Amino acid sequence: MNRTLLHGVRVIELAGLAPVPHCGMMLADFGATVTVIDKPSGSSDIEQRMATNKTVQELDLKAKHDIEKLRQLCKTSDVLLDPYRPGVLEKIGLDPVKLLE
């Protein structure tokens, strides 16, 4: 496996169900820098196993100051892995159009 293929690619992974952490794990395995945004209460052991080669940062996406921190992280990232139903990120002001401004 080429662990440097995605070197320099910055990924924000919002903690969620298995498909998103698995995708983030694969991107990290290929050299991307993956930052997992997790809720302050933490993750399960299964999610922890998929956090290999990732940095974990705890943010409460119900708190305005943490939403702003996430917005700033997104500005310096190349990819956002979104595990939520359609419309969830838009409700907290993180829709793709606003993030690309």
Contacts in CASP RR format, 6 or more apart in sequence:
PFRMAT RR
TARGET T0000
AUTHOR 0000-0000-0000
METHOD contacts of the structure
MODEL  1
MNRTLLHGVRVIELAGLAPVPHCGMMLADFGATVTVIDKPSGSSDIEQRM
ATNKTVQELDLKAKHDIEKLRQLCKTSDVLLDPYRPGVLEKIGLDPVKLL
E
1 29 0 8 1.000
1 30 0 8 1.000
2 30 0 8 1.000
3 29 0 8 1.000
3 30 0 8 1.000
3 31 0 8 1.000
4 31 0 8 1.000
5 30 0 8 1.000
5 31 0 8 1.000
6 27 0 8 1.000
6 30 0 8 1.000
6 31 0 8 1.000
6 32 0 8 1.000
7 31 0 8 1.000
7 32 0 8 1.000
8 31 0 8 1.000
8 32 0 8 1.000
8 33 0 8 1.000
9 27 0 8 1.000
9 31 0 8 1.000
9 32 0 8 1.000
9 33 0 8 1.000
9 78 0 8 1.000
9 79 0 8 1.000
10 32 0 8 1.000
10 33 0 8 1.000
10 35 0 8 1.000
10 76 0 8 1.000
10 77 0 8 1.000
10 78 0 8 1.000
10 79 0 8 1.000
11 24 0 8 1.000
11 27 0 8 1.000
11 28 0 8 1.000
11 32 0 8 1.000
11 33 0 8 1.000
11 34 0 8 1.000
11 35 0 8 1.000
11 77 0 8 1.000
11 78 0 8 1.000
11 79 0 8 1.000
11 80 0 8 1.000
11 81 0 8 1.000
12 35 0 8 1.000
12 37 0 8 1.000
12 70 0 8 1.000
12 73 0 8 1.000
12 74 0 8 1.000
12 77 0 8 1.000
12 79 0 8 1.000
12 80 0 8 1.000
12 81 0 8 1.000
13 20 0 8 1.000
13 21 0 8 1.000
13 23 0 8 1.000
13 24 0 8 1.000
13 34 0 8 1.000
13 35 0 8 1.000
13 36 0 8 1.000
13 37 0 8 1.000
13 54 0 8 1.000
13 81 0 8 1.000
14 20 0 8 1.000
14 36 0 8 1.000
14 37 0 8 1.000
14 80 0 8 1.000
14 81 0 8 1.000
14 82 0 8 1.000
14 83 0 8 1.000
14 84 0 8 1.000
15 21 0 8 1.000
15 36 0 8 1.000
15 37 0 8 1.000
15 38 0 8 1.000
15 39 0 8 1.000
15 43 0 8 1.000
15 47 0 8 1.000
15 83 0 8 1.000
16 47 0 8 1.000
16 83 0 8 1.000
17 83 0 8 1.000
18 46 0 8 1.000
18 50 0 8 1.000
19 83 0 8 1.000
20 81 0 8 1.000
20 82 0 8 1.000
20 83 0 8 1.000
21 36 0 8 1.000
21 47 0 8 1.000
21 50 0 8 1.000
21 51 0 8 1.000
22 50 0 8 1.000
23 81 0 8 1.000
24 32 0 8 1.000
24 34 0 8 1.000
24 50 0 8 1.000
24 54 0 8 1.000
24 81 0 8 1.000
25 34 0 8 1.000
25 50 0 8 1.000
25 51 0 8 1.000
25 52 0 8 1.000
25 53 0 8 1.000
25 54 0 8 1.000
27 34 0 8 1.000
27 79 0 8 1.000
28 34 0 8 1.000
28 52 0 8 1.000
28 53 0 8 1.000
28 54 0 8 1.000
29 53 0 8 1.000
31 53 0 8 1.000
32 79 0 8 1.000
33 55 0 8 1.000
34 53 0 8 1.000
34 54 0 8 1.000
34 55 0 8 1.000
35 54 0 8 1.000
35 55 0 8 1.000
35 56 0 8 1.000
35 57 0 8 1.000
35 73 0 8 1.000
35 77 0 8 1.000
36 51 0 8 1.000
36 54 0 8 1.000
36 55 0 8 1.000
36 56 0 8 1.000
36 57 0 8 1.000
37 57 0 8 1.000
37 58 0 8 1.000
37 59 0 8 1.000
37 61 0 8 1.000
37 70 0 8 1.000
37 73 0 8 1.000
38 47 0 8 1.000
38 56 0 8 1.000
38 57 0 8 1.000
38 58 0 8 1.000
38 59 0 8 1.000
39 58 0 8 1.000
39 59 0 8 1.000
39 60 0 8 1.000
39 61 0 8 1.000
40 58 0 8 1.000
40 59 0 8 1.000
40 60 0 8 1.000
42 58 0 8 1.000
43 51 0 8 1.000
43 56 0 8 1.000
57 73 0 8 1.000
59 66 0 8 1.000
59 67 0 8 1.000
59 69 0 8 1.000
59 70 0 8 1.000
60 66 0 8 1.000
61 67 0 8 1.000
61 70 0 8 1.000
61 92 0 8 1.000
67 92 0 8 1.000
67 93 0 8 1.000
67 94 0 8 1.000
70 94 0 8 1.000
71 94 0 8 1.000
71 99 0 8 1.000
74 80 0 8 1.000
74 94 0 8 1.000
74 99 0 8 1.000
75 99 0 8 1.000
80 99 0 8 1.000
82 89 0 8 1.000
87 95 0 8 1.000
89 95 0 8 1.000
END
